[in-house]
């Protein structure tokens, strides 16, 4: 049985695996969002060259881009938090290894 202090290595490792799955899923979503944003780049560039408003000329593309960009930015913040958590967990596991030696 594992008491609350120090935490069981098994529990930490399971948490690390779950955390990695969350990171992987979020990174995969980021790729999809980048593809959505990139699909608008050609039209946005064309509008920029002609002086037309991307928002007015392609309102659906603009809305999709805005939504994808907002989600992408939120996900970047979440990824940074998850990465920090993963580093903290790694340090905890490493400290447990030192205590086991």
Phi and psi in degrees as GROMACS dihedral restraints (atoms count N, CA, C in turn):
[ dihedral_restraints ]
;  ai    aj    ak    al  type     phi  dphi    fc
    3     4     5     6     1  -105.8    20    10
    4     5     6     7     1   122.8    20    10
    6     7     8     9     1   -82.0    20    10
    7     8     9    10     1   170.3    20    10
    9    10    11    12     1   -69.5    20    10
   10    11    12    13     1   -23.3    20    10
   12    13    14    15     1  -135.5    20    10
   13    14    15    16     1   126.2    20    10
   15    16    17    18     1   -74.8    20    10
   16    17    18    19     1   157.6    20    10
   18    19    20    21     1   -67.6    20    10
   19    20    21    22     1   150.8    20    10
   21    22    23    24     1   -66.5    20    10
   22    23    24    25     1   141.3    20    10
   24    25    26    27     1   -60.3    20    10
   25    26    27    28     1   -39.4    20    10
   27    28    29    30     1   -60.0    20    10
   28    29    30    31     1   -43.7    20    10
   30    31    32    33     1   -63.9    20    10
   31    32    33    34     1   -42.9    20    10
   33    34    35    36     1   -63.7    20    10
   34    35    36    37     1   -44.4    20    10
   36    37    38    39     1   -63.5    20    10
   37    38    39    40     1   -41.1    20    10
   39    40    41    42     1   -63.7    20    10
   40    41    42    43     1   -41.3    20    10
   42    43    44    45     1   -63.0    20    10
   43    44    45    46     1   -39.3    20    10
   45    46    47    48     1   -64.0    20    10
   46    47    48    49     1   -40.4    20    10
   48    49    50    51     1   -65.3    20    10
   49    50    51    52     1   -42.8    20    10
   51    52    53    54     1   -64.1    20    10
   52    53    54    55     1   -41.8    20    10
   54    55    56    57     1   -61.9    20    10
   55    56    57    58     1   -42.5    20    10
   57    58    59    60     1   -63.7    20    10
   58    59    60    61     1   -38.4    20    10
   60    61    62    63     1   -62.2    20    10
   61    62    63    64     1   -41.7    20    10
   63    64    65    66     1   -63.7    20    10
   64    65    66    67     1   -42.5    20    10
   66    67    68    69     1   -63.4    20    10
   67    68    69    70     1   -46.1    20    10
   69    70    71    72     1   -60.1    20    10
   70    71    72    73     1   -44.0    20    10
   72    73    74    75     1   -63.9    20    10
   73    74    75    76     1   -41.0    20    10
   75    76    77    78     1   -68.1    20    10
   76    77    78    79     1   -39.9    20    10
   78    79    80    81     1   -64.8    20    10
   79    80    81    82     1   -37.1    20    10
   81    82    83    84     1   -63.9    20    10
   82    83    84    85     1   -42.7    20    10
   84    85    86    87     1   -63.3    20    10
   85    86    87    88     1   -36.7    20    10
   87    88    89    90     1   -61.7    20    10
   88    89    90    91     1   -39.1    20    10
   90    91    92    93     1   -62.3    20    10
   91    92    93    94     1   -42.8    20    10
   93    94    95    96     1   -64.0    20    10
   94    95    96    97     1   -41.1    20    10
   96    97    98    99     1   -66.1    20    10
   97    98    99   100     1   -38.9    20    10
   99   100   101   102     1   -62.6    20    10
  100   101   102   103     1   -37.1    20    10
  102   103   104   105     1   -64.5    20    10
  103   104   105   106     1   -41.0    20    10
  105   106   107   108     1   -61.9    20    10
  106   107   108   109     1   -46.1    20    10
  108   109   110   111     1   -66.1    20    10
  109   110   111   112     1   -40.0    20    10
  111   112   113   114     1   -65.6    20    10
  112   113   114   115     1   -31.8    20    10
  114   115   116   117     1   -63.9    20    10
  115   116   117   118     1   -22.1    20    10
  117   118   119   120     1   -90.3    20    10
  118   119   120   121     1   -13.9    20    10
  120   121   122   123     1   -57.9    20    10
  121   122   123   124     1   -42.4    20    10
  123   124   125   126     1   -63.6    20    10
  124   125   126   127     1   -45.7    20    10
  126   127   128   129     1   -67.0    20    10
  127   128   129   130     1   -40.0    20    10
  129   130   131   132     1   -63.5    20    10
  130   131   132   133     1   -41.0    20    10
  132   133   134   135     1   -64.6    20    10
  133   134   135   136     1   -40.6    20    10
  135   136   137   138     1   -61.8    20    10
  136   137   138   139     1   -44.5    20    10
  138   139   140   141     1   -63.0    20    10
  139   140   141   142     1   -40.9    20    10
  141   142   143   144     1   -61.8    20    10
  142   143   144   145     1   -41.5    20    10
  144   145   146   147     1   -66.9    20    10
  145   146   147   148     1   -35.8    20    10
  147   148   149   150     1   -91.7    20    10
  148   149   150   151     1    -7.1    20    10
  150   151   152   153     1    82.0    20    10
  151   152   153   154     1     7.2    20    10
  153   154   155   156     1   -79.9    20    10
  154   155   156   157     1   158.9    20    10
  156   157   158   159     1   -85.9    20    10
  157   158   159   160     1   120.0    20    10
  159   160   161   162     1   -60.0    20    10
  160   161   162   163     1   -41.8    20    10
  162   163   164   165     1   -60.0    20    10
  163   164   165   166     1   -43.1    20    10
  165   166   167   168     1   -81.4    20    10
  166   167   168   169     1   -35.9    20    10
  168   169   170   171     1   -75.2    20    10
  169   170   171   172     1   -40.0    20    10
  171   172   173   174     1  -130.1    20    10
  172   173   174   175     1    71.0    20    10
  174   175   176   177     1   -61.2    20    10
  175   176   177   178     1   -38.1    20    10
  177   178   179   180     1   -67.9    20    10
  178   179   180   181     1   -43.3    20    10
  180   181   182   183     1   -62.5    20    10
  181   182   183   184     1   -41.2    20    10
  183   184   185   186     1   -62.9    20    10
  184   185   186   187     1   -43.9    20    10
  186   187   188   189     1   -63.9    20    10
  187   188   189   190     1   -43.0    20    10
  189   190   191   192     1   -61.5    20    10
  190   191   192   193     1   -42.6    20    10
  192   193   194   195     1   -62.1    20    10
  193   194   195   196     1   -47.7    20    10
  195   196   197   198     1   -59.5    20    10
  196   197   198   199     1   -45.3    20    10
  198   199   200   201     1   -63.9    20    10
  199   200   201   202     1   -45.2    20    10
  201   202   203   204     1   -64.1    20    10
  202   203   204   205     1   -41.4    20    10
  204   205   206   207     1   -65.4    20    10
  205   206   207   208     1   -41.7    20    10
  207   208   209   210     1   -64.5    20    10
  208   209   210   211     1   -44.7    20    10
  210   211   212   213     1   -64.3    20    10
  211   212   213   214     1   -41.5    20    10
  213   214   215   216     1   -58.2    20    10
  214   215   216   217     1   -45.9    20    10
  216   217   218   219     1   -64.7    20    10
  217   218   219   220     1   -41.0    20    10
  219   220   221   222     1   -62.0    20    10
  220   221   222   223     1   -43.3    20    10
  222   223   224   225     1   -63.7    20    10
  223   224   225   226     1   -35.3    20    10
  225   226   227   228     1   -62.5    20    10
  226   227   228   229     1   -39.9    20    10
  228   229   230   231     1   -64.8    20    10
  229   230   231   232     1   -44.3    20    10
  231   232   233   234     1   -63.7    20    10
  232   233   234   235     1   -42.8    20    10
  234   235   236   237     1   -60.3    20    10
  235   236   237   238     1   -40.8    20    10
  237   238   239   240     1   -62.0    20    10
  238   239   240   241     1   -41.9    20    10
  240   241   242   243     1   -64.8    20    10
  241   242   243   244     1   -43.2    20    10
  243   244   245   246     1   -65.8    20    10
  244   245   246   247     1   -39.2    20    10
  246   247   248   249     1   -63.8    20    10
  247   248   249   250     1   -40.5    20    10
  249   250   251   252     1   -64.4    20    10
  250   251   252   253     1   -41.0    20    10
  252   253   254   255     1   -63.9    20    10
  253   254   255   256     1   -41.1    20    10
  255   256   257   258     1   -63.5    20    10
  256   257   258   259     1   -40.9    20    10
  258   259   260   261     1   -63.9    20    10
  259   260   261   262     1   -40.7    20    10
  261   262   263   264     1   -63.6    20    10
  262   263   264   265     1   -39.5    20    10
  264   265   266   267     1   -67.2    20    10
  265   266   267   268     1   -40.4    20    10
  267   268   269   270     1   -61.2    20    10
  268   269   270   271     1   -43.4    20    10
  270   271   272   273     1   -62.6    20    10
  271   272   273   274     1   -37.4    20    10
  273   274   275   276     1   -65.7    20    10
  274   275   276   277     1   -42.4    20    10
  276   277   278   279     1   -64.3    20    10
  277   278   279   280     1   -42.6    20    10
  279   280   281   282     1   -62.5    20    10
  280   281   282   283     1   -37.7    20    10
  282   283   284   285     1   -68.7    20    10
  283   284   285   286     1   -32.2    20    10
  285   286   287   288     1   -67.7    20    10
  286   287   288   289     1   -37.3    20    10
  288   289   290   291     1   -63.8    20    10
  289   290   291   292     1   -38.5    20    10
  291   292   293   294     1   -65.2    20    10
  292   293   294   295     1   -41.0    20    10
  294   295   296   297     1   -70.5    20    10
  295   296   297   298     1   -26.5    20    10
  297   298   299   300     1   -75.6    20    10
  298   299   300   301     1   -25.6    20    10
